[in-house]
């Protein structure tokens, strides 16, 4: 039997205060202003052009949240802030938090969205704010560098010669897959603005000779090919059902006979109530995309079968599905 949620936890879930405090501090670049030293509130306020008394309240709250430390009247970054929230750190994740800050107004219209079914979002950050979108992709790239090679090995692509990384961002998966499989070449297909970052990442990986970049809109432009493998990672939930069905048919046509389509996404269980994080992510997608939604594995598998794929199966629960184009 699931335990009943205590009233105290109900109240905790209802407090968005700490979230907004952290996002505001990141937007103000407060952690970079503190740097590696301890400062008084007036000193930091002068650096940032902020009101000293108001800033001190924010600093005290961040101490209570354990992202800052305080000694007397001086504030300093805690270890986690030095590592992830100072802009010059190689493991800075502030850009991802800035995306959440940019979506704050949309979340404020959640009630209206629930009543009308219409999202306040128009376009996506990768189209409306390419610079922020590219910075977010850079953060996701650092995170994906840890999981990409393991995913490549689990998919067992030995023998495949060409990979289409559709909507491949800065080439995280293409780089990981080409590193694991020395005989593999890849094409990263994404928007032109995104591929400027991908070009840099591919060069840093020393894979310019094996990874090509193809700019375009995958719903409208030719995908090239034929490819032995196509990877669609975190694409379905940004689009509506009709667009996804049409895209899978398009991918089918660009695969070689016997080619594989691998879809990695955040799928809901048939009940719609789990995995828990994905249920909240589904609300996020509702309010922050025009047409997107979270789908079940069964929906993705149905689109694949309608496109002509055979041997359609769920490789990893609520995460990865695969289909094969008949020989």
Buried (B, 14 or more C-beta within 10 A) or exposed (E): EEEEEEEEEEEEEEEEEBBEBBBBBBBBBBBBBBBEEBBBBBBBBBBBEBEEEEBBEBBBBBBEBEBBBBEEEBBBBBEEBBBBBBEEBEEBBBBBBBBBBBBBEBBEBBEEBEEEEEBBBEEBBBEEBBEBBBBBBBBBBBEBBEEBBEBBBEBEBEEBEBBBBBBBBBBBBBBBBBBBBEEBBBBBBBBEBBBBBBBEBBEEBEBEEBBBBBBBEBEEEEBBBBBBBBBBBBBBBBBEBEBBBBBBBBBBEBBBEEBBBBBBBBBBBEEEEEBEEBBEBBBBBBBBBBBBBBBBBEBBBBBBEEBBBEEBEBBBEBBBBBBBBEE
